[in-house]
Amino acid sequence: MNDSLPDHPAIAYIMSHGYPEEQEPDDAWRFVCPSCGEELTPDDRVYKNNDGYVVACEHCITWEFASEVDEWEIKQR
């Protein structure tokens, strides 16, 4: 990396403000579920896989206790 070259103005703006120039500060946090496409709020629950990637949200996935899952349902998957 060459330290003698200045950053591009857009990069300098993002580095100093934390968001792109054309984006309003209120819209700085925006997250969309990769599974269902629902736009999430900071309070929504997301589900990650073992690699740490978000795979679903509380709007598109349900949970049950293993004891409540019918054996037929497991065989169909």
PQR file with spaces between the fields and no chain letter, atoms N, CA, C, O and H, PARSE charges and radii, in Angstrom:
ATOM       1  N    MET     1       0.851   -1.186    0.000 -0.4000 1.5000
ATOM       2  CA   MET     1       0.000    0.000    0.000 -0.0000 2.0000
ATOM       3  C    MET     1       0.885    1.234    0.000  0.5500 1.7000
ATOM       4  O    MET     1       1.890    1.287    0.709 -0.5500 1.4000
ATOM       5  N    ASN     2       0.520    2.194   -0.773 -0.4000 1.5000
ATOM       6  CA   ASN     2       1.289    3.420   -0.890 -0.0000 2.0000
ATOM       7  C    ASN     2       0.659    4.491   -0.005  0.5500 1.7000
ATOM       8  O    ASN     2      -0.434    4.974   -0.298 -0.5500 1.4000
ATOM       9  H    ASN     2      -0.296    2.151   -1.349  0.4000 1.0000
ATOM      10  N    ASP     3       1.349    4.867    1.082 -0.4000 1.5000
ATOM      11  CA   ASP     3       0.804    5.851    2.017 -0.0000 2.0000
ATOM      12  C    ASP     3       0.871    7.280    1.491  0.5500 1.7000
ATOM      13  O    ASP     3       0.282    8.181    2.087 -0.5500 1.4000
ATOM      14  H    ASP     3       2.238    4.475    1.319  0.4000 1.0000
ATOM      15  N    SER     4       1.573    7.503    0.390 -0.4000 1.5000
ATOM      16  CA   SER     4       1.684    8.859   -0.133 -0.0000 2.0000
ATOM      17  C    SER     4       0.449    9.273   -0.933  0.5500 1.7000
ATOM      18  O    SER     4       0.251   10.459   -1.194 -0.5500 1.4000
ATOM      19  H    SER     4       2.052    6.771   -0.094  0.4000 1.0000
ATOM      20  N    LEU     5      -0.378    8.309   -1.320 -0.4000 1.5000
ATOM      21  CA   LEU     5      -1.603    8.634   -2.063 -0.0000 2.0000
ATOM      22  C    LEU     5      -2.743    8.871   -1.082  0.5500 1.7000
ATOM      23  O    LEU     5      -2.947    8.065   -0.173 -0.5500 1.4000
ATOM      24  H    LEU     5      -0.217    7.345   -1.107  0.4000 1.0000
ATOM      25  N    PRO     6      -3.490    9.962   -1.247 -0.5600 1.5000
ATOM      26  CA   PRO     6      -4.631   10.199   -0.356  0.2800 2.0000
ATOM      27  C    PRO     6      -5.795    9.267   -0.715  0.5500 1.7000
ATOM      28  O    PRO     6      -5.901    8.778   -1.839 -0.5500 1.4000
ATOM      29  N    ASP     7      -6.655    9.043    0.266 -0.4000 1.5000
ATOM      30  CA   ASP     7      -7.849    8.242    0.019 -0.0000 2.0000
ATOM      31  C    ASP     7      -8.782    8.982   -0.934  0.5500 1.7000
ATOM      32  O    ASP     7      -8.786   10.211   -0.995 -0.5500 1.4000
ATOM      33  H    ASP     7      -6.569    9.441    1.180  0.4000 1.0000
ATOM      34  N    HIS     8      -9.568    8.212   -1.673 -0.4000 1.5000
ATOM      35  CA   HIS     8     -10.614    8.784   -2.509 -0.0000 2.0000
ATOM      36  C    HIS     8     -11.567    9.556   -1.590  0.5500 1.7000
ATOM      37  O    HIS     8     -11.792    9.127   -0.458 -0.5500 1.4000
ATOM      38  H    HIS     8      -9.565    7.213   -1.624  0.4000 1.0000
ATOM      39  N    PRO     9     -12.132   10.679   -2.043 -0.5600 1.5000
ATOM      40  CA   PRO     9     -13.021   11.476   -1.187  0.2800 2.0000
ATOM      41  C    PRO     9     -14.192   10.677   -0.600  0.5500 1.7000
ATOM      42  O    PRO     9     -14.589   10.913    0.542 -0.5500 1.4000
ATOM      43  N    ALA    10     -14.744    9.739   -1.369 -0.4000 1.5000
ATOM      44  CA   ALA    10     -15.865    8.937   -0.849 -0.0000 2.0000
ATOM      45  C    ALA    10     -15.395    8.049    0.295  0.5500 1.7000
ATOM      46  O    ALA    10     -16.118    7.869    1.275 -0.5500 1.4000
ATOM      47  H    ALA    10     -14.422    9.548   -2.296  0.4000 1.0000
ATOM      48  N    ILE    11     -14.194    7.494    0.181 -0.4000 1.5000
ATOM      49  CA   ILE    11     -13.657    6.647    1.248 -0.0000 2.0000
ATOM      50  C    ILE    11     -13.356    7.493    2.479  0.5500 1.7000
ATOM      51  O    ILE    11     -13.654    7.082    3.601 -0.5500 1.4000
ATOM      52  H    ILE    11     -13.607    7.640   -0.615  0.4000 1.0000
ATOM      53  N    ALA    12     -12.774    8.664    2.281 -0.4000 1.5000
ATOM      54  CA   ALA    12     -12.484    9.556    3.404 -0.0000 2.0000
ATOM      55  C    ALA    12     -13.766    9.936    4.143  0.5500 1.7000
ATOM      56  O    ALA    12     -13.779   10.000    5.372 -0.5500 1.4000
ATOM      57  H    ALA    12     -12.532    8.998    1.369  0.4000 1.0000
ATOM      58  N    TYR    13     -14.851   10.189    3.394 -0.4000 1.5000
ATOM      59  CA   TYR    13     -16.130   10.544    4.011 -0.0000 2.0000
ATOM      60  C    TYR    13     -16.670    9.384    4.848  0.5500 1.7000
ATOM      61  O    TYR    13     -17.100    9.578    5.985 -0.5500 1.4000
ATOM      62  H    TYR    13     -14.841   10.137    2.395  0.4000 1.0000
ATOM      63  N    ILE    14     -16.644    8.191    4.284 -0.4000 1.5000
ATOM      64  CA   ILE    14     -17.133    7.010    5.006 -0.0000 2.0000
ATOM      65  C    ILE    14     -16.295    6.774    6.260  0.5500 1.7000
ATOM      66  O    ILE    14     -16.842    6.471    7.320 -0.5500 1.4000
ATOM      67  H    ILE    14     -16.295    8.034    3.360  0.4000 1.0000
ATOM      68  N    MET    15     -14.985    6.909    6.150 -0.4000 1.5000
ATOM      69  CA   MET    15     -14.111    6.688    7.304 -0.0000 2.0000
ATOM      70  C    MET    15     -14.389    7.698    8.420  0.5500 1.7000
ATOM      71  O    MET    15     -14.279    7.353    9.596 -0.5500 1.4000
ATOM      72  H    MET    15     -14.541    7.155    5.289  0.4000 1.0000
ATOM      73  N    SER    16     -14.745    8.924    8.078 -0.4000 1.5000
ATOM      74  CA   SER    16     -14.966    9.936    9.106 -0.0000 2.0000
ATOM      75  C    SER    16     -16.396    9.955    9.644  0.5500 1.7000
ATOM      76  O    SER    16     -16.621   10.352   10.787 -0.5500 1.4000
ATOM      77  H    SER    16     -14.834    9.205    7.122  0.4000 1.0000
ATOM      78  N    HIS    17     -17.378    9.522    8.816 -0.4000 1.5000
ATOM      79  CA   HIS    17     -18.779    9.596    9.228 -0.0000 2.0000
ATOM      80  C    HIS    17     -19.404    8.243    9.546  0.5500 1.7000
ATOM      81  O    HIS    17     -20.374    8.177   10.300 -0.5500 1.4000
ATOM      82  H    HIS    17     -17.195    9.200    7.887  0.4000 1.0000
ATOM      83  N    GLY    18     -18.870    7.172    8.990 -0.4000 1.5000
ATOM      84  CA   GLY    18     -19.406    5.848    9.265 -0.0000 2.0000
ATOM      85  C    GLY    18     -20.486    5.389    8.306  0.5500 1.7000
ATOM      86  O    GLY    18     -21.016    4.287    8.453 -0.5500 1.4000
ATOM      87  H    GLY    18     -18.082    7.226    8.377  0.4000 1.0000
ATOM      88  N    TYR    19     -20.823    6.218    7.323 -0.4000 1.5000
ATOM      89  CA   TYR    19     -21.837    5.852    6.336 -0.0000 2.0000
ATOM      90  C    TYR    19     -21.555    6.627    5.049  0.5500 1.7000
ATOM      91  O    TYR    19     -20.909    7.675    5.085 -0.5500 1.4000
ATOM      92  H    TYR    19     -20.393    7.113    7.203  0.4000 1.0000
ATOM      93  N    PRO    20     -22.041    6.113    3.902 -0.5600 1.5000
ATOM      94  CA   PRO    20     -21.812    6.822    2.636  0.2800 2.0000
ATOM      95  C    PRO    20     -22.492    8.189    2.620  0.5500 1.7000
ATOM      96  O    PRO    20     -23.491    8.406    3.305 -0.5500 1.4000
ATOM      97  N    GLU    21     -21.942    9.097    1.835 -0.4000 1.5000
ATOM      98  CA   GLU    21     -22.446   10.476    1.779 -0.0000 2.0000
ATOM      99  C    GLU    21     -23.914   10.539    1.373  0.5500 1.7000
ATOM     100  O    GLU    21     -24.662   11.362    1.901 -0.5500 1.4000
ATOM     101  H    GLU    21     -21.130    8.921    1.278  0.4000 1.0000
ATOM     102  N    GLU    22     -24.338    9.687    0.446 -0.4000 1.5000
ATOM     103  CA   GLU    22     -25.721    9.734   -0.039 -0.0000 2.0000
ATOM     104  C    GLU    22     -26.708    9.053    0.897  0.5500 1.7000
ATOM     105  O    GLU    22     -27.915    9.090    0.657 -0.5500 1.4000
ATOM     106  H    GLU    22     -23.730    9.018    0.017  0.4000 1.0000
ATOM     107  N    GLN    23     -26.210    8.433    1.959 -0.4000 1.5000
ATOM     108  CA   GLN    23     -27.088    7.719    2.887 -0.0000 2.0000
ATOM     109  C    GLN    23     -27.319    8.575    4.127  0.5500 1.7000
ATOM     110  O    GLN    23     -26.379    9.138    4.687 -0.5500 1.4000
ATOM     111  H    GLN    23     -25.229    8.404    2.154  0.4000 1.0000
ATOM     112  N    GLU    24     -28.552    8.667    4.543 -0.4000 1.5000
ATOM     113  CA   GLU    24     -28.873    9.424    5.742 -0.0000 2.0000
ATOM     114  C    GLU    24     -28.400    8.667    6.979  0.5500 1.7000
ATOM     115  O    GLU    24     -28.393    7.436    6.969 -0.5500 1.4000
ATOM     116  H    GLU    24     -29.316    8.209    4.088  0.4000 1.0000
ATOM     117  N    PRO    25     -28.010    9.354    8.027 -0.5600 1.5000
ATOM     118  CA   PRO    25     -27.564    8.680    9.243  0.2800 2.0000
ATOM     119  C    PRO    25     -28.621    7.761    9.853  0.5500 1.7000
ATOM     120  O    PRO    25     -28.273    6.735   10.437 -0.5500 1.4000
ATOM     121  N    ASP    26     -29.904    8.107    9.730 -0.4000 1.5000
ATOM     122  CA   ASP    26     -30.961    7.260   10.281 -0.0000 2.0000
ATOM     123  C    ASP    26     -31.039    5.915    9.568  0.5500 1.7000
ATOM     124  O    ASP    26     -31.516    4.936   10.142 -0.5500 1.4000
ATOM     125  H    ASP    26     -30.187    8.940    9.255  0.4000 1.0000
ATOM     126  N    ASP    27     -30.574    5.860    8.316 -0.4000 1.5000
ATOM     127  CA   ASP    27     -30.621    4.631    7.542 -0.0000 2.0000
ATOM     128  C    ASP    27     -29.304    3.861    7.589  0.5500 1.7000
ATOM     129  O    ASP    27     -29.118    2.894    6.850 -0.5500 1.4000
ATOM     130  H    ASP    27     -30.187    6.656    7.850  0.4000 1.0000
ATOM     131  N    ALA    28     -28.399    4.288    8.454 -0.4000 1.5000
ATOM     132  CA   ALA    28     -27.064    3.672    8.487 -0.0000 2.0000
ATOM     133  C    ALA    28     -27.156    2.187    8.840  0.5500 1.7000
ATOM     134  O    ALA    28     -26.362    1.391    8.340 -0.5500 1.4000
ATOM     135  H    ALA    28     -28.549    5.073    9.055  0.4000 1.0000
ATOM     136  N    TRP    29     -28.108    1.801    9.689 -0.4000 1.5000
ATOM     137  CA   TRP    29     -28.253    0.405   10.055 -0.0000 2.0000
ATOM     138  C    TRP    29     -29.423   -0.173    9.267  0.5500 1.7000
ATOM     139  O    TRP    29     -30.568    0.239    9.454 -0.5500 1.4000
ATOM     140  H    TRP    29     -28.753    2.448   10.095  0.4000 1.0000
ATOM     141  N    ARG    30     -29.136   -1.120    8.394 -0.4000 1.5000
ATOM     142  CA   ARG    30     -30.178   -1.785    7.612 -0.0000 2.0000
ATOM     143  C    ARG    30     -29.741   -3.221    7.412  0.5500 1.7000
ATOM     144  O    ARG    30     -28.639   -3.481    6.930 -0.5500 1.4000
ATOM     145  H    ARG    30     -28.206   -1.455    8.243  0.4000 1.0000
ATOM     146  N    PHE    31     -30.609   -4.158    7.784 -0.4000 1.5000
ATOM     147  CA   PHE    31     -30.267   -5.557    7.648 -0.0000 2.0000
ATOM     148  C    PHE    31     -31.466   -6.295    7.069  0.5500 1.7000
ATOM     149  O    PHE    31     -32.593   -6.111    7.530 -0.5500 1.4000
ATOM     150  H    PHE    31     -31.504   -3.947    8.176  0.4000 1.0000
ATOM     151  N    VAL    32     -31.231   -7.125    6.066 -0.4000 1.5000
ATOM     152  CA   VAL    32     -32.281   -7.891    5.413 -0.0000 2.0000
ATOM     153  C    VAL    32     -31.974   -9.365    5.612  0.5500 1.7000
ATOM     154  O    VAL    32     -30.833   -9.791    5.429 -0.5500 1.4000
ATOM     155  H    VAL    32     -30.316   -7.274    5.691  0.4000 1.0000
ATOM     156  N    CYS    33     -32.976  -10.145    5.982 -0.4000 1.5000
ATOM     157  CA   CYS    33     -32.799  -11.578    6.183 -0.0000 2.0000
ATOM     158  C    CYS    33     -32.411  -12.229    4.854  0.5500 1.7000
ATOM     159  O    CYS    33     -33.072  -12.002    3.840 -0.5500 1.4000
ATOM     160  H    CYS    33     -33.902   -9.800    6.131  0.4000 1.0000
ATOM     161  N    PRO    34     -31.346  -13.037    4.849 -0.5600 1.5000
ATOM     162  CA   PRO    34     -30.934  -13.679    3.604  0.2800 2.0000
ATOM     163  C    PRO    34     -31.891  -14.774    3.148  0.5500 1.7000
ATOM     164  O    PRO    34     -31.849  -15.182    1.988 -0.5500 1.4000
ATOM     165  N    SER    35     -32.747  -15.252    4.035 -0.4000 1.5000
ATOM     166  CA   SER    35     -33.662  -16.329    3.684 -0.0000 2.0000
ATOM     167  C    SER    35     -34.991  -15.809    3.129  0.5500 1.7000
ATOM     168  O    SER    35     -35.435  -16.242    2.065 -0.5500 1.4000
ATOM     169  H    SER    35     -32.782  -14.920    4.978  0.4000 1.0000
ATOM     170  N    CYS    36     -35.622  -14.882    3.851 -0.4000 1.5000
ATOM     171  CA   CYS    36     -36.955  -14.435    3.436 -0.0000 2.0000
ATOM     172  C    CYS    36     -36.979  -13.021    2.861  0.5500 1.7000
ATOM     173  O    CYS    36     -37.971  -12.628    2.247 -0.5500 1.4000
ATOM     174  H    CYS    36     -35.261  -14.530    4.715  0.4000 1.0000
ATOM     175  N    GLY    37     -35.911  -12.251    3.047 -0.4000 1.5000
ATOM     176  CA   GLY    37     -35.859  -10.900    2.515 -0.0000 2.0000
ATOM     177  C    GLY    37     -36.518   -9.850    3.387  0.5500 1.7000
ATOM     178  O    GLY    37     -36.597   -8.686    2.996 -0.5500 1.4000
ATOM     179  H    GLY    37     -35.105  -12.570    3.547  0.4000 1.0000
ATOM     180  N    GLU    38     -36.988  -10.237    4.550 -0.4000 1.5000
ATOM     181  CA   GLU    38     -37.634   -9.305    5.469 -0.0000 2.0000
ATOM     182  C    GLU    38     -36.606   -8.290    5.973  0.5500 1.7000
ATOM     183  O    GLU    38     -35.499   -8.665    6.359 -0.5500 1.4000
ATOM     184  H    GLU    38     -36.923  -11.183    4.867  0.4000 1.0000
ATOM     185  N    GLU    39     -36.971   -7.008    5.970 -0.4000 1.5000
ATOM     186  CA   GLU    39     -36.092   -5.995    6.549 -0.0000 2.0000
ATOM     187  C    GLU    39     -36.232   -6.077    8.065  0.5500 1.7000
ATOM     188  O    GLU    39     -37.340   -6.020    8.598 -0.5500 1.4000
ATOM     189  H    GLU    39     -37.871   -6.703    5.656  0.4000 1.0000
ATOM     190  N    LEU    40     -35.120   -6.209    8.742 -0.4000 1.5000
ATOM     191  CA   LEU    40     -35.128   -6.452   10.174 -0.0000 2.0000
ATOM     192  C    LEU    40     -34.828   -5.190   10.960  0.5500 1.7000
ATOM     193  O    LEU    40     -34.167   -4.274   10.469 -0.5500 1.4000
ATOM     194  H    LEU    40     -34.220   -6.256    8.309  0.4000 1.0000
ATOM     195  N    THR    41     -35.324   -5.158   12.187 -0.4000 1.5000
ATOM     196  CA   THR    41     -34.993   -4.082   13.119 -0.0000 2.0000
ATOM     197  C    THR    41     -33.870   -4.575   14.021  0.5500 1.7000
ATOM     198  O    THR    41     -33.607   -5.777   14.064 -0.5500 1.4000
ATOM     199  H    THR    41     -35.860   -5.902   12.586  0.4000 1.0000
ATOM     200  N    PRO    42     -33.209   -3.689   14.735 -0.5600 1.5000
ATOM     201  CA   PRO    42     -32.142   -4.129   15.636  0.2800 2.0000
ATOM     202  C    PRO    42     -32.619   -5.098   16.720  0.5500 1.7000
ATOM     203  O    PRO    42     -31.812   -5.842   17.279 -0.5500 1.4000
ATOM     204  N    ASP    43     -33.920   -5.096   17.022 -0.4000 1.5000
ATOM     205  CA   ASP    43     -34.445   -5.977   18.065 -0.0000 2.0000
ATOM     206  C    ASP    43     -34.888   -7.339   17.547  0.5500 1.7000
ATOM     207  O    ASP    43     -35.209   -8.215   18.349 -0.5500 1.4000
ATOM     208  H    ASP    43     -34.575   -4.492   16.568  0.4000 1.0000
ATOM     209  N    ASP    44     -34.915   -7.545   16.233 -0.4000 1.5000
ATOM     210  CA   ASP    44     -35.321   -8.837   15.683 -0.0000 2.0000
ATOM     211  C    ASP    44     -34.261   -9.895   15.967  0.5500 1.7000
ATOM     212  O    ASP    44     -33.070   -9.594   16.044 -0.5500 1.4000
ATOM     213  H    ASP    44     -34.653   -6.833   15.581  0.4000 1.0000
ATOM     214  N    ARG    45     -34.710  -11.132   16.119 -0.4000 1.5000
ATOM     215  CA   ARG    45     -33.805  -12.246   16.375 -0.0000 2.0000
ATOM     216  C    ARG    45     -33.386  -12.873   15.056  0.5500 1.7000
ATOM     217  O    ARG    45     -34.219  -13.099   14.178 -0.5500 1.4000
ATOM     218  H    ARG    45     -35.678  -11.376   16.055  0.4000 1.0000
ATOM     219  N    VAL    46     -32.078  -13.157   14.914 -0.4000 1.5000
ATOM     220  CA   VAL    46     -31.564  -13.838   13.736 -0.0000 2.0000
ATOM     221  C    VAL    46     -30.922  -15.154   14.172  0.5500 1.7000
ATOM     222  O    VAL    46     -30.530  -15.317   15.327 -0.5500 1.4000
ATOM     223  H    VAL    46     -31.401  -12.973   15.627  0.4000 1.0000
ATOM     224  N    TYR    47     -30.824  -16.073   13.241 -0.4000 1.5000
ATOM     225  CA   TYR    47     -30.249  -17.383   13.514 -0.0000 2.0000
ATOM     226  C    TYR    47     -29.024  -17.572   12.647  0.5500 1.7000
ATOM     227  O    TYR    47     -29.058  -17.327   11.441 -0.5500 1.4000
ATOM     228  H    TYR    47     -31.142  -15.941   12.303  0.4000 1.0000
ATOM     229  N    LYS    48     -27.928  -18.015   13.277 -0.4000 1.5000
ATOM     230  CA   LYS    48     -26.658  -18.213   12.583 -0.0000 2.0000
ATOM     231  C    LYS    48     -26.331  -19.695   12.499  0.5500 1.7000
ATOM     232  O    LYS    48     -26.765  -20.488   13.334 -0.5500 1.4000
ATOM     233  H    LYS    48     -27.901  -18.214   14.256  0.4000 1.0000
ATOM     234  N    ASN    49     -25.552  -20.060   11.469 -0.4000 1.5000
ATOM     235  CA   ASN    49     -25.060  -21.430   11.382 -0.0000 2.0000
ATOM     236  C    ASN    49     -23.748  -21.533   12.157  0.5500 1.7000
ATOM     237  O    ASN    49     -23.308  -20.556   12.763 -0.5500 1.4000
ATOM     238  H    ASN    49     -25.199  -19.416   10.791  0.4000 1.0000
ATOM     239  N    ASN    50     -23.130  -22.695   12.142 -0.4000 1.5000
ATOM     240  CA   ASN    50     -21.891  -22.912   12.899 -0.0000 2.0000
ATOM     241  C    ASN    50     -20.730  -22.071   12.400  0.5500 1.7000
ATOM     242  O    ASN    50     -19.763  -21.865   13.132 -0.5500 1.4000
ATOM     243  H    ASN    50     -23.487  -23.489   11.650  0.4000 1.0000
ATOM     244  N    ASP    51     -20.804  -21.582   11.172 -0.4000 1.5000
ATOM     245  CA   ASP    51     -19.747  -20.736   10.623 -0.0000 2.0000
ATOM     246  C    ASP    51     -19.944  -19.262   10.972  0.5500 1.7000
ATOM     247  O    ASP    51     -19.103  -18.430   10.630 -0.5500 1.4000
ATOM     248  H    ASP    51     -21.590  -21.749   10.577  0.4000 1.0000
ATOM     249  N    GLY    52     -21.047  -18.928   11.649 -0.4000 1.5000
ATOM     250  CA   GLY    52     -21.308  -17.557   12.051 -0.0000 2.0000
ATOM     251  C    GLY    52     -22.106  -16.739   11.057  0.5500 1.7000
ATOM     252  O    GLY    52     -22.301  -15.541   11.260 -0.5500 1.4000
ATOM     253  H    GLY    52     -21.730  -19.603   11.926  0.4000 1.0000
ATOM     254  N    TYR    53     -22.575  -17.366    9.981 -0.4000 1.5000
ATOM     255  CA   TYR    53     -23.367  -16.649    8.978 -0.0000 2.0000
ATOM     256  C    TYR    53     -24.840  -16.641    9.366  0.5500 1.7000
ATOM     257  O    TYR    53     -25.373  -17.653    9.820 -0.5500 1.4000
ATOM     258  H    TYR    53     -22.417  -18.340    9.816  0.4000 1.0000
ATOM     259  N    VAL    54     -25.494  -15.501    9.188 -0.4000 1.5000
ATOM     260  CA   VAL    54     -26.934  -15.411    9.437 -0.0000 2.0000
ATOM     261  C    VAL    54     -27.640  -16.183    8.336  0.5500 1.7000
ATOM     262  O    VAL    54     -27.406  -15.937    7.153 -0.5500 1.4000
ATOM     263  H    VAL    54     -25.061  -14.678    8.819  0.4000 1.0000
ATOM     264  N    VAL    55     -28.512  -17.125    8.724 -0.4000 1.5000
ATOM     265  CA   VAL    55     -29.207  -17.954    7.749 -0.0000 2.0000
ATOM     266  C    VAL    55     -30.718  -17.753    7.753  0.5500 1.7000
ATOM     267  O    VAL    55     -31.384  -18.118    6.784 -0.5500 1.4000
ATOM     268  H    VAL    55     -28.702  -17.324    9.685  0.4000 1.0000
ATOM     269  N    ALA    56     -31.272  -17.184    8.816 -0.4000 1.5000
ATOM     270  CA   ALA    56     -32.718  -16.998    8.897 -0.0000 2.0000
ATOM     271  C    ALA    56     -33.027  -15.989    9.999  0.5500 1.7000
ATOM     272  O    ALA    56     -32.145  -15.567   10.747 -0.5500 1.4000
ATOM     273  H    ALA    56     -30.731  -16.888    9.603  0.4000 1.0000
ATOM     274  N    CYS    57     -34.298  -15.615   10.079 -0.4000 1.5000
ATOM     275  CA   CYS    57     -34.729  -14.687   11.122 -0.0000 2.0000
ATOM     276  C    CYS    57     -35.977  -15.234   11.802  0.5500 1.7000
ATOM     277  O    CYS    57     -36.510  -16.274   11.416 -0.5500 1.4000
ATOM     278  H    CYS    57     -35.015  -15.958    9.471  0.4000 1.0000
ATOM     279  N    GLU    58     -36.427  -14.518   12.809 -0.4000 1.5000
ATOM     280  CA   GLU    58     -37.597  -14.962   13.562 -0.0000 2.0000
ATOM     281  C    GLU    58     -38.890  -14.893   12.748  0.5500 1.7000
ATOM     282  O    GLU    58     -39.906  -15.454   13.156 -0.5500 1.4000
ATOM     283  H    GLU    58     -35.995  -13.673   13.122  0.4000 1.0000
ATOM     284  N    HIS    59     -38.860  -14.210   11.605 -0.4000 1.5000
ATOM     285  CA   HIS    59     -40.050  -14.092   10.775 -0.0000 2.0000
ATOM     286  C    HIS    59     -40.225  -15.271    9.824  0.5500 1.7000
ATOM     287  O    HIS    59     -41.327  -15.501    9.325 -0.5500 1.4000
ATOM     288  H    HIS    59     -38.034  -13.754   11.274  0.4000 1.0000
ATOM     289  N    CYS    60     -39.151  -16.022    9.565 -0.4000 1.5000
ATOM     290  CA   CYS    60     -39.255  -17.084    8.564 -0.0000 2.0000
ATOM     291  C    CYS    60     -38.889  -18.462    9.105  0.5500 1.7000
ATOM     292  O    CYS    60     -38.837  -19.425    8.340 -0.5500 1.4000
ATOM     293  H    CYS    60     -38.257  -15.836    9.971  0.4000 1.0000
ATOM     294  N    ILE    61     -38.637  -18.575   10.392 -0.4000 1.5000
ATOM     295  CA   ILE    61     -38.269  -19.874   10.952 -0.0000 2.0000
ATOM     296  C    ILE    61     -39.013  -20.059   12.275  0.5500 1.7000
ATOM     297  O    ILE    61     -39.259  -19.097   13.002 -0.5500 1.4000
ATOM     298  H    ILE    61     -38.679  -17.793   11.014  0.4000 1.0000
ATOM     299  N    THR    62     -39.354  -21.271   12.563 -0.4000 1.5000
ATOM     300  CA   THR    62     -39.991  -21.598   13.827 -0.0000 2.0000
ATOM     301  C    THR    62     -39.131  -22.630   14.550  0.5500 1.7000
ATOM     302  O    THR    62     -38.264  -23.257   13.942 -0.5500 1.4000
ATOM     303  H    THR    62     -39.154  -22.052   11.972  0.4000 1.0000
ATOM     304  N    TRP    63     -39.369  -22.802   15.823 -0.4000 1.5000
ATOM     305  CA   TRP    63     -38.620  -23.800   16.567 -0.0000 2.0000
ATOM     306  C    TRP    63     -39.573  -24.639   17.394  0.5500 1.7000
ATOM     307  O    TRP    63     -40.663  -24.191   17.750 -0.5500 1.4000
ATOM     308  H    TRP    63     -40.074  -22.293   16.317  0.4000 1.0000
ATOM     309  N    GLU    64     -39.161  -25.844   17.693 -0.4000 1.5000
ATOM     310  CA   GLU    64     -39.909  -26.761   18.541 -0.0000 2.0000
ATOM     311  C    GLU    64     -38.914  -27.549   19.376  0.5500 1.7000
ATOM     312  O    GLU    64     -37.734  -27.632   19.036 -0.5500 1.4000
ATOM     313  H    GLU    64     -38.275  -26.207   17.403  0.4000 1.0000
ATOM     314  N    PHE    65     -39.388  -28.118   20.455 -0.4000 1.5000
ATOM     315  CA   PHE    65     -38.570  -29.053   21.214 -0.0000 2.0000
ATOM     316  C    PHE    65     -38.493  -30.352   20.426  0.5500 1.7000
ATOM     317  O    PHE    65     -39.461  -30.747   19.777 -0.5500 1.4000
ATOM     318  H    PHE    65     -40.347  -28.051   20.731  0.4000 1.0000
ATOM     319  N    ALA    66     -37.350  -31.011   20.482 -0.4000 1.5000
ATOM     320  CA   ALA    66     -37.155  -32.250   19.730 -0.0000 2.0000
ATOM     321  C    ALA    66     -38.199  -33.298   20.116  0.5500 1.7000
ATOM     322  O    ALA    66     -38.608  -34.107   19.284 -0.5500 1.4000
ATOM     323  H    ALA    66     -36.564  -30.690   21.010  0.4000 1.0000
ATOM     324  N    SER    67     -38.624  -33.281   21.360 -0.4000 1.5000
ATOM     325  CA   SER    67     -39.616  -34.257   21.811 -0.0000 2.0000
ATOM     326  C    SER    67     -40.992  -34.023   21.189  0.5500 1.7000
ATOM     327  O    SER    67     -41.836  -34.919   21.197 -0.5500 1.4000
ATOM     328  H    SER    67     -38.291  -32.623   22.037  0.4000 1.0000
ATOM     329  N    GLU    68     -41.220  -32.831   20.655 -0.4000 1.5000
ATOM     330  CA   GLU    68     -42.519  -32.506   20.061 -0.0000 2.0000
ATOM     331  C    GLU    68     -42.577  -32.765   18.561  0.5500 1.7000
ATOM     332  O    GLU    68     -43.652  -32.700   17.964 -0.5500 1.4000
ATOM     333  H    GLU    68     -40.535  -32.103   20.649  0.4000 1.0000
ATOM     334  N    VAL    69     -41.430  -33.057   17.943 -0.4000 1.5000
ATOM     335  CA   VAL    69     -41.399  -33.300   16.507 -0.0000 2.0000
ATOM     336  C    VAL    69     -41.824  -34.733   16.238  0.5500 1.7000
ATOM     337  O    VAL    69     -41.280  -35.676   16.812 -0.5500 1.4000
ATOM     338  H    VAL    69     -40.557  -33.110   18.428  0.4000 1.0000
ATOM     339  N    ASP    70     -42.793  -34.881   15.365 -0.4000 1.5000
ATOM     340  CA   ASP    70     -43.297  -36.197   15.019 -0.0000 2.0000
ATOM     341  C    ASP    70     -42.241  -36.961   14.212  0.5500 1.7000
ATOM     342  O    ASP    70     -41.573  -36.376   13.360 -0.5500 1.4000
ATOM     343  H    ASP    70     -43.234  -34.114   14.898  0.4000 1.0000
ATOM     344  N    GLU    71     -42.090  -38.249   14.472 -0.4000 1.5000
ATOM     345  CA   GLU    71     -41.106  -39.073   13.773 -0.0000 2.0000
ATOM     346  C    GLU    71     -41.339  -39.034   12.262  0.5500 1.7000
ATOM     347  O    GLU    71     -40.378  -39.078   11.493 -0.5500 1.4000
ATOM     348  H    GLU    71     -42.633  -38.725   15.164  0.4000 1.0000
ATOM     349  N    TRP    72     -42.598  -38.951   11.822 -0.4000 1.5000
ATOM     350  CA   TRP    72     -42.917  -38.897   10.405 -0.0000 2.0000
ATOM     351  C    TRP    72     -42.327  -37.639    9.772  0.5500 1.7000
ATOM     352  O    TRP    72     -41.829  -37.691    8.647 -0.5500 1.4000
ATOM     353  H    TRP    72     -43.378  -38.915   12.446  0.4000 1.0000
ATOM     354  N    GLU    73     -42.380  -36.489   10.494 -0.4000 1.5000
ATOM     355  CA   GLU    73     -41.828  -35.244    9.985 -0.0000 2.0000
ATOM     356  C    GLU    73     -40.322  -35.356    9.754  0.5500 1.7000
ATOM     357  O    GLU    73     -39.804  -34.835    8.767 -0.5500 1.4000
ATOM     358  H    GLU    73     -42.785  -36.447   11.408  0.4000 1.0000
ATOM     359  N    ILE    74     -39.625  -36.028   10.654 -0.4000 1.5000
ATOM     360  CA   ILE    74     -38.174  -36.180   10.537 -0.0000 2.0000
ATOM     361  C    ILE    74     -37.824  -37.017    9.319  0.5500 1.7000
ATOM     362  O    ILE    74     -36.876  -36.691    8.605 -0.5500 1.4000
ATOM     363  H    ILE    74     -40.046  -36.452   11.456  0.4000 1.0000
ATOM     364  N    LYS    75     -38.568  -38.087    9.065 -0.4000 1.5000
ATOM     365  CA   LYS    75     -38.298  -38.960    7.923 -0.0000 2.0000
ATOM     366  C    LYS    75     -38.557  -38.247    6.595  0.5500 1.7000
ATOM     367  O    LYS    75     -37.932  -38.586    5.590 -0.5500 1.4000
ATOM     368  H    LYS    75     -39.338  -38.351    9.645  0.4000 1.0000
ATOM     369  N    GLN    76     -39.459  -37.275    6.570 -0.4000 1.5000
ATOM     370  CA   GLN    76     -39.809  -36.579    5.335 -0.0000 2.0000
ATOM     371  C    GLN    76     -38.758  -35.546    4.933  0.5500 1.7000
ATOM     372  O    GLN    76     -38.765  -35.073    3.797 -0.5500 1.4000
ATOM     373  H    GLN    76     -39.967  -37.001    7.386  0.4000 1.0000
ATOM     374  N    ARG    77     -37.871  -35.196    5.830 -0.4000 1.5000
ATOM     375  CA   ARG    77     -36.873  -34.151    5.535 -0.0000 2.0000
ATOM     376  C    ARG    77     -35.692  -34.692    4.869  0.5500 1.7000
ATOM     377  O    ARG    77     -34.764  -33.945    4.556 -0.5500 1.4000
ATOM     378  H    ARG    77     -37.865  -35.580    6.753  0.4000 1.0000
